[in-house]
């Protein structure tokens, strides 16, 4: 985005009186400095007016927490990370869901990302989520391909202001200022919406996240954890943070996840859990409330 231009209140009122054929939030940003995404309604209460959707998320949160293993951590530097993951793979430890990096700068180089042996610790099917700023999207896609995943979704995270703790780093090669992070989702193997409801639950969340006021500091927006937990019933989850995190973005352990980071204060990995094949069981009430993907038009009625 371009730098905002401050104007007087009289000038702003004159502009408001001009013919308007729609909401021009880019102009509003230039005049006030407020990001367009802040005009989205119900940011703090996204389920206001949608009681069934609210109940679905409440049931999902309770169900996911009930079946989550205790929070786990592993202290590991980027230098030791490849050997650590390879040793887990040789010990028959595998992960169905892998998240790499976070909304922190700098993002590891493409060579550093490729050195992480994600392919060795993931079975078929499995999911990977990679955080990159807009300027590194191409590197993100190349990393997914190197790991043996095909890009399936792009979850976009919109920050709320330039003072955000997650404000993306500036890119000297771009005129416009980016206000988004991208969480690229890759798929290894095959997962079908219609037949694999014991592995994935689609249509529970949308593929965009808007920063909320008073959000708890973390290396990623905590909404991404909830989105992944709501989507995947595969329960062997690991979040790999290759680089140290700044003090204002602490690494927080979370039930149902193994957090691998140089900043982790504990190392309490339950290897036996990741040698198994745990799943979050299907709940009939949740499955009834969950919006279903419409059938293909060529299917017989």
C-alpha positions as CSV (number, residue, x, y, z in Angstrom):
1,X,0.0,0.0,0.0
2,X,1.1,3.6,-0.6
3,X,1.9,5.9,2.3
4,X,-1.1,7.6,3.8
5,X,-1.6,11.4,3.1
6,X,-3.1,13.3,6.1
7,X,-5.8,15.8,5.2
8,X,-7.9,18.2,7.2
9,X,-11.4,17.3,8.3
10,X,-12.9,20.0,6.0
11,X,-11.1,18.5,3.0
12,X,-12.3,15.0,4.0
13,X,-15.9,16.2,4.3
14,X,-15.7,17.8,0.8
15,X,-14.5,14.5,-0.6
16,X,-17.3,12.6,1.1
17,X,-19.8,14.9,-0.7
18,X,-18.6,13.9,-4.1
19,X,-20.6,11.3,-6.1
20,X,-19.8,7.8,-4.8
21,X,-20.3,4.7,-6.8
22,X,-19.0,2.3,-4.1
23,X,-16.8,2.1,-1.0
24,X,-13.3,3.1,-2.0
25,X,-11.3,1.8,1.0
26,X,-8.0,2.5,-0.8
27,X,-8.8,6.2,-0.8
28,X,-9.9,5.9,2.8
29,X,-6.5,4.5,3.6
30,X,-4.7,7.3,1.9
31,X,-6.7,9.8,3.8
32,X,-6.7,8.2,7.3
33,X,-4.0,5.4,7.3
34,X,-6.6,2.8,8.3
35,X,-6.3,-0.5,6.4
36,X,-9.2,-1.6,4.2
37,X,-9.5,-5.0,6.0
38,X,-10.6,-3.2,9.2
39,X,-13.9,-2.4,7.6
40,X,-14.9,-6.1,7.5
41,X,-17.8,-6.6,9.8
42,X,-17.8,-9.0,12.8
43,X,-14.1,-9.3,13.2
44,X,-14.3,-9.7,16.9
45,X,-17.5,-11.8,16.8
46,X,-17.4,-13.6,13.4
47,X,-20.3,-15.9,14.2
48,X,-22.7,-13.1,15.3
49,X,-26.1,-13.8,13.5
50,X,-25.0,-17.4,12.7
51,X,-26.1,-19.6,15.6
52,X,-25.6,-22.9,13.9
53,X,-22.0,-22.0,12.8
54,X,-21.3,-20.7,16.3
55,X,-22.5,-24.0,17.9
56,X,-20.4,-25.9,15.4
57,X,-17.2,-24.1,16.4
58,X,-18.0,-24.4,20.1
59,X,-18.5,-28.2,19.7
60,X,-15.3,-28.4,17.5
61,X,-13.2,-26.6,20.1
62,X,-14.4,-28.8,23.0
63,X,-14.1,-32.0,21.0
64,X,-10.6,-31.1,19.7
65,X,-9.3,-30.2,23.2
66,X,-10.8,-33.4,24.7
67,X,-8.9,-35.5,22.2
68,X,-5.6,-33.5,22.2
69,X,-2.4,-34.8,23.7
70,X,-0.6,-32.7,26.3
71,X,1.4,-29.8,24.9
72,X,4.9,-30.9,23.7
73,X,8.0,-29.0,22.9
74,X,11.5,-29.8,21.5
75,X,14.4,-27.3,21.7
76,X,16.3,-27.5,18.4
77,X,18.4,-25.0,16.3
78,X,18.3,-24.7,12.6
79,X,21.7,-26.3,12.4
80,X,20.6,-29.4,14.2
81,X,17.0,-29.5,12.7
82,X,17.7,-31.8,9.7
83,X,19.5,-34.4,11.8
84,X,16.8,-34.3,14.5
85,X,14.0,-34.8,12.1
86,X,15.8,-37.6,10.2
87,X,16.5,-39.4,13.6
88,X,12.7,-39.2,14.3
89,X,12.0,-40.6,10.9
90,X,14.4,-43.5,11.4
91,X,12.7,-44.1,14.8
92,X,9.4,-44.5,12.9
93,X,8.0,-41.2,14.1
94,X,5.7,-39.6,11.5
95,X,3.6,-36.4,11.3
96,X,0.3,-36.1,9.4
97,X,0.2,-32.3,9.8
98,X,3.4,-30.1,9.6
99,X,3.5,-26.3,9.9
100,X,6.7,-24.5,9.1
101,X,7.8,-21.1,10.2
102,X,5.5,-18.3,11.3
103,X,4.8,-14.6,10.9
104,X,8.3,-13.6,11.9
105,X,11.2,-12.0,9.9
106,X,13.5,-13.0,8.3
107,X,11.9,-15.9,6.5
108,X,14.5,-18.8,6.0
109,X,16.1,-18.9,2.6
110,X,14.8,-21.3,0.0
111,X,18.0,-23.4,0.5
112,X,17.3,-23.5,4.3
113,X,13.7,-24.5,3.7
114,X,14.7,-27.3,1.3
115,X,17.2,-28.6,3.9
116,X,14.3,-29.4,6.3
117,X,13.5,-33.1,5.6
118,X,9.7,-32.7,5.6
119,X,9.3,-35.5,3.0
120,X,10.9,-38.0,5.4
121,X,8.7,-37.4,8.4
122,X,5.3,-37.3,6.5
123,X,3.3,-40.3,5.3
124,X,0.6,-40.4,2.7
125,X,-1.8,-38.6,3.1
126,X,-0.4,-35.6,5.0
127,X,-0.7,-31.9,5.0
128,X,2.0,-29.1,5.2
129,X,1.4,-25.4,6.0
130,X,4.2,-23.0,5.2
131,X,4.3,-19.3,6.2
132,X,5.8,-16.8,3.8
133,X,5.4,-13.0,3.2
134,X,3.9,-12.0,-0.2
135,X,7.4,-11.3,-1.6
136,X,8.4,-15.0,-0.9
137,X,5.4,-16.8,-2.5
138,X,7.5,-18.2,-5.3
139,X,10.0,-19.6,-2.9
140,X,7.2,-21.1,-0.8
141,X,5.8,-22.9,-3.8
142,X,9.2,-24.3,-4.7
143,X,9.7,-25.5,-1.1
144,X,6.4,-27.4,-1.2
145,X,7.3,-29.0,-4.5
146,X,10.7,-30.0,-3.1
147,X,9.1,-31.7,-0.1
148,X,6.8,-33.7,-2.4
149,X,3.6,-31.7,-1.8
150,X,1.3,-30.0,-4.3
151,X,-0.1,-26.6,-3.3
152,X,-3.8,-26.9,-2.4
153,X,-4.8,-23.7,-0.7
154,X,-3.5,-20.3,0.2
155,X,-4.7,-19.1,3.6
156,X,-4.2,-15.3,3.8
157,X,-3.6,-13.4,7.0
158,X,-4.4,-9.7,7.0
159,X,-2.8,-7.5,9.7
160,X,-4.8,-4.6,11.1
161,X,-2.3,-1.8,11.2
162,X,1.3,-0.8,10.6
163,X,1.8,-1.2,14.4
164,X,0.8,-4.8,14.3
165,X,3.2,-7.3,15.9
166,X,2.8,-9.3,12.6
167,X,3.4,-6.5,10.2
168,X,5.2,-8.1,7.2
169,X,8.8,-6.9,6.5
170,X,9.2,-4.2,3.9
171,X,10.4,-5.2,0.5
172,X,12.7,-2.6,-1.1
173,X,11.9,-3.9,-4.6
174,X,8.2,-3.1,-4.3
175,X,6.4,0.2,-4.5
176,X,3.3,-1.0,-2.7
177,X,3.4,-2.0,1.0
178,X,2.2,-5.5,1.8
179,X,-0.2,-6.1,4.7
180,X,-0.6,-9.9,4.4
181,X,1.1,-13.1,5.2
182,X,0.4,-16.3,3.3
183,X,0.1,-19.8,4.8
184,X,0.5,-22.1,1.8
185,X,-1.2,-25.5,2.3
186,X,0.3,-28.5,0.5
187,X,-1.2,-32.0,0.1
188,X,0.8,-35.2,-0.2
189,X,-1.2,-38.2,-1.4
190,X,-5.0,-38.0,-1.9
191,X,-7.8,-36.7,0.3
192,X,-11.3,-36.5,-1.0
193,X,-14.0,-34.3,0.5
194,X,-16.8,-36.7,-0.2
195,X,-15.2,-40.0,1.0
196,X,-12.5,-39.0,3.6
197,X,-14.6,-37.3,6.2
198,X,-12.9,-39.4,8.8
199,X,-9.6,-37.6,7.9
200,X,-10.7,-34.1,7.0
201,X,-13.7,-31.8,7.8
202,X,-14.2,-29.2,5.0
203,X,-16.3,-26.1,5.1
204,X,-15.9,-25.3,8.8
205,X,-13.6,-22.3,8.3
206,X,-12.7,-19.9,5.4
207,X,-9.3,-19.4,4.0
208,X,-8.6,-16.0,5.3
209,X,-7.8,-14.6,8.8
210,X,-8.1,-11.0,9.9
211,X,-6.1,-9.8,12.9
212,X,-8.4,-9.2,15.8
213,X,-8.0,-6.4,18.4
214,X,-6.2,-7.5,21.7
215,X,-5.0,-10.7,20.0
216,X,-2.6,-12.6,22.3
217,X,1.0,-12.3,21.0
218,X,2.3,-15.5,19.3
219,X,4.6,-16.4,16.4
220,X,1.4,-17.0,14.4
221,X,-2.2,-15.9,14.7
222,X,-3.7,-18.5,17.0
223,X,-6.6,-18.8,14.6
224,X,-4.4,-20.8,12.3
225,X,-4.1,-23.6,14.9
226,X,-7.9,-23.7,15.3
227,X,-8.4,-23.7,11.5
228,X,-6.0,-26.7,11.1
229,X,-7.5,-28.6,14.1
230,X,-11.0,-28.0,12.7
231,X,-10.0,-29.2,9.2
232,X,-7.8,-32.2,9.9
233,X,-8.8,-35.2,12.1
234,X,-5.2,-36.5,11.6
235,X,-3.7,-35.8,15.0
236,X,0.1,-36.1,14.7
237,X,0.8,-32.4,14.4
238,X,4.1,-30.6,14.6
239,X,5.0,-26.9,14.2
240,X,8.6,-26.3,13.1
241,X,10.1,-22.9,13.8
242,X,13.6,-23.0,12.3
243,X,14.8,-19.6,13.6
244,X,14.6,-17.8,17.0
245,X,11.6,-15.7,17.6
246,X,11.7,-12.0,18.8
247,X,10.8,-11.3,22.4
248,X,7.5,-9.7,21.4
249,X,6.4,-12.9,19.6
250,X,6.8,-15.7,22.1
251,X,6.7,-19.4,21.3
252,X,3.6,-20.8,23.0
253,X,3.1,-24.5,23.5
254,X,-0.4,-25.8,22.6
255,X,-2.3,-29.1,23.5
256,X,-2.4,-31.3,20.4
257,X,0.8,-30.0,19.0
258,X,4.6,-30.6,19.2
259,X,6.4,-27.2,18.9
260,X,10.0,-27.5,17.6
261,X,11.9,-24.3,18.1
262,X,15.3,-22.9,19.3
263,X,13.2,-21.0,21.9
264,X,11.3,-24.0,23.4
265,X,12.0,-24.3,27.1
266,X,11.1,-27.9,27.4
267,X,11.8,-31.2,25.5
268,X,9.1,-33.7,26.3
269,X,8.4,-35.5,23.1
270,X,6.3,-38.7,23.5
271,X,7.8,-40.7,20.7
272,X,5.3,-43.6,21.1
273,X,2.4,-41.2,20.3
274,X,4.0,-40.3,16.9
275,X,4.8,-44.0,16.1
276,X,1.0,-44.7,16.3
277,X,-1.7,-43.5,14.0
278,X,-4.0,-41.4,16.3
279,X,-7.1,-39.7,14.9
280,X,-9.7,-37.3,16.3
281,X,-12.9,-39.4,16.2
282,X,-15.8,-38.3,14.1
283,X,-18.6,-36.7,16.3
284,X,-22.1,-37.3,14.9
285,X,-23.4,-33.9,16.1
286,X,-20.5,-32.1,14.6
287,X,-20.8,-34.0,11.3
288,X,-24.5,-33.1,11.2
289,X,-23.9,-29.4,11.7
290,X,-20.9,-29.2,9.3
291,X,-21.8,-27.7,5.9
292,X,-21.4,-30.3,3.2
293,X,-19.8,-29.9,-0.2
294,X,-22.6,-29.9,-2.8
295,X,-22.6,-33.0,-5.0
296,X,-21.3,-32.8,-8.6
297,X,-23.8,-31.7,-11.2
298,X,-23.3,-34.9,-13.2
299,X,-24.2,-37.2,-10.3
300,X,-27.6,-39.0,-10.7
301,X,-30.4,-37.7,-8.5
